[in-house]
Amino acid sequence: MSGTAQAPNGPAEEPGTAPPSTTAPDRAAAALVQRRTVRVLMSAQVVAGIGIGSTLSSGALLVGRLSGSEAAAGLATTSATLGAALLGIPLAALSRSRGRRVGLGCGWLIATAGTLLVLLGAHLGRTEPVLAGTLLLGAGTAANLQSRYAAADLADDGNRARALSLVVWSTTVGSVIGPNLSGPGESVAHALGLPGESGTFLFSAVAFLGGWALIWFRLRPDPLHLAAALARAESGHTGGGLPAGISTPQATARFTTRTADALRHVRSSPAALLGLLSLVLGHAVMVSVMTMTPVHLAHHGAGLSVVGFTISLHIAGMYALSPLVGRLADRIGRVRMILAGQAVYLAAAVLAGTAGAAHWATTTGLFLLGLGWSCVTIAGSTLLTESVGTERRSEVQGLADTLMNLAGALGGALAGGIVTLIGYGGLNAAAAVLVLPVLVLALAPRARTKR
């Protein structure tokens, strides 16, 4: 399927129009659309992911240079994380009302605006526009996270985790390429009379626009709308149009996030609650320990090469093995994979927390920390997706990503104080405590029953 793909038993969906009226979607034809959808999402993740990866360290360096304060440099990361948390639910609500193309596409466009605002701040020598720009860059992170859910919209139970994991895996490319653009970016920035640290944001703007173009022109028919129509047809409803709860742009005049409804929906399903809790607490564990690991290594005499190698292995643990994790989640079940992730988290906390000056132990612990995050994120996201109704799915997913980012921001903010009080080993012990609520809920029989 190429160009304007035909929806099963329906007309082609034109850019900027409401989804077609699908009266009887065919499951086999929807499977073809699903394969195309995953390919498009993976391509967009590769392209736009370069933009995210190239801004990870550059934002902190730029704020540090403009403000003259190392302490202020951390505000760039905090601002981006906060932006992802604030924009996650609105983008999900936009996907619900107008489809994944609009929701994800707007995320990448907002991130593009963020890069331009950062470049303006760099030109003016002002910190405020840079921080405002990094806040908008959080929309890119939110779109990146919500892309994995789009891969699961049309997937069946036997392949949902695998489809989701492939989109997560494709982020690896951007994570590797992006940080290596600092050198070329510095040369371009100097040629334009800008601070060297701002050069990578030029590449990010191009990457984000590329991600938007792939989503806007290639993600057709819209997977969320088609999945809703398919669910309606299979439930025996034969009327035209979209299912209740999925509104077209013409029918929707209001913009609402319905956060309270999403929370109630999750609380009514033990399996959905387990998925949400594993995502939120798992992200807090990962971010809090990862944040202070470079400082711990430096205090024990590690050079920048050792620190860089450790973080690279950590990222590899997060993304590189995602397809294998997805296959296992489909084969052995979501709950068992969440339990496996908690076990890996505990092993990582023990190894890194007792490493002391043994750099190899810290590095191995960080790899396991990333692998645990991969297990929990893929299995938890899949369980959450299939445990809530189609009509609330996008809002619940947006809520999950928002809470994930808030938990990560809080964990990162508290990590430094915890290390000051009880050391790096104490930080790992505190992170391990967050595993316990997930274990309790996962081992409860009710959590194994999908709604």
Order of alpha helices (4+ residues) and beta strands (2+ residues): alpha-alpha-alpha-alpha-alpha-alpha-alpha-alpha-alpha-alpha-alpha-alpha-alpha-alpha-alpha-alpha-alpha-alpha
